[in-house]
Amino acid sequence: MQSFTVDSIGNLKICQPLEGYRFTVDSIILANFINFKKLNKVVDLGAGTGIIGIIIAKRYPESKVELIEIQPELATLAKKNIELNKLADRVEIFCIDGKNFIGKNYDLIITNPPFRRIGTGRISPKEEKALARHEFNLSIEDIAKVAQKSLKHKGRLCMIHLPERLIDIVRILTRYSLEIKYLRFIYSTIDTEAKMVLIEAVKGGKPYLKVAPPLFIYKKNNEYSDEMRQIYKNLESL
């Protein structure tokens, strides 16, 4: 096992490698994107060290959350994080290939997946980062197949992805009976292009799309925006 550090995020404790894969603000934003009255069965697909699933488990104390992670070292850290945050009764980690996961009647599948097609962008020499950034093991189509098989009717798939991949995502999800219902674009600052997009799709949903107001991460002085500060403040109540 490589060296790791334990970081405090609000009231959460998260083990992560000193080098290699480390969660980013994308994971915090995606976990905050979830807005349901109640959640029972949740899967975090490509969970890394488990931060998204752990936040959801804390926010929804009635939920059962399964973390799916292909890399053994990250799965081991996710298990430590489950124990550190006293969630062993409701959160499980499975070290398996995400595209081979099949379940039934899940309310939510959430994923912060690899963003880049193979053959595009610079591939990291570090295996953990390469698998996290490029679709070597988990593509948009893989995610759609898992969601179609594993979500209950009207269950939801939520993800964060690149705006440049949005047309691909719409075409693929529609092919698997996953109708995109809600989008929110994320910007570094008010005068930059969108860097990410939050996506919520419904299994068996009817065509109807809402686009939320934009999320700005920073003010022009490079301080976190008021909304980002509130997102982090919310973690202090978990």
ZICOR-V371666 format. One record per backbone hydrogen bond with DSSP energy under -1.0 kcal/mol. NH is the residue of the N-H (numbers start at 1). CO is the residue of the C=O. If there is no record, write none. Layout:
NH&CO  NH&CO
This chain:
5&16  7&14  9&12  11&235  12&9  14&7  16&5  18&3  27&24  29&25  30&26  31&27  32&28  33&29  42&64  43&108  44&66  45&110  46&68  47&68  50&47  54&50  55&51  56&52  57&53  58&54  59&55  60&56  63&60  64&40  65&90  66&42  67&92  68&44  69&94  75&71  76&72  77&73  78&74  79&75  80&76  81&77  82&78  83&79  84&80  85&81  86&83  87&82  90&87  91&87  92&65  94&67  96&94  100&97  101&98  106&150  107&41  108&41  109&156  110&43  111&158  116&133  120&117  130&126  131&127  132&128  133&129  134&130  135&116  136&134  143&139  144&140  145&141  146&142  147&143  148&144  149&145  150&146  151&147  152&106  154&203  155&152  156&107  157&201  158&109  159&199  160&111  161&197  165&162  166&163  169&165  170&166  171&167  172&168  173&169  174&170  175&171  177&174  178&173  179&202  181&200  182&200  183&210  184&198  186&196  187&215  192&189  195&186  196&186  197&161  198&184  199&159  200&182  201&157  202&179  203&155  204&177  205&202  210&181  212&183  215&185  217&187  218&188  219&223  222&219  225&217  229&225  230&226  231&227  232&228  233&229  234&230  236&233  237&234
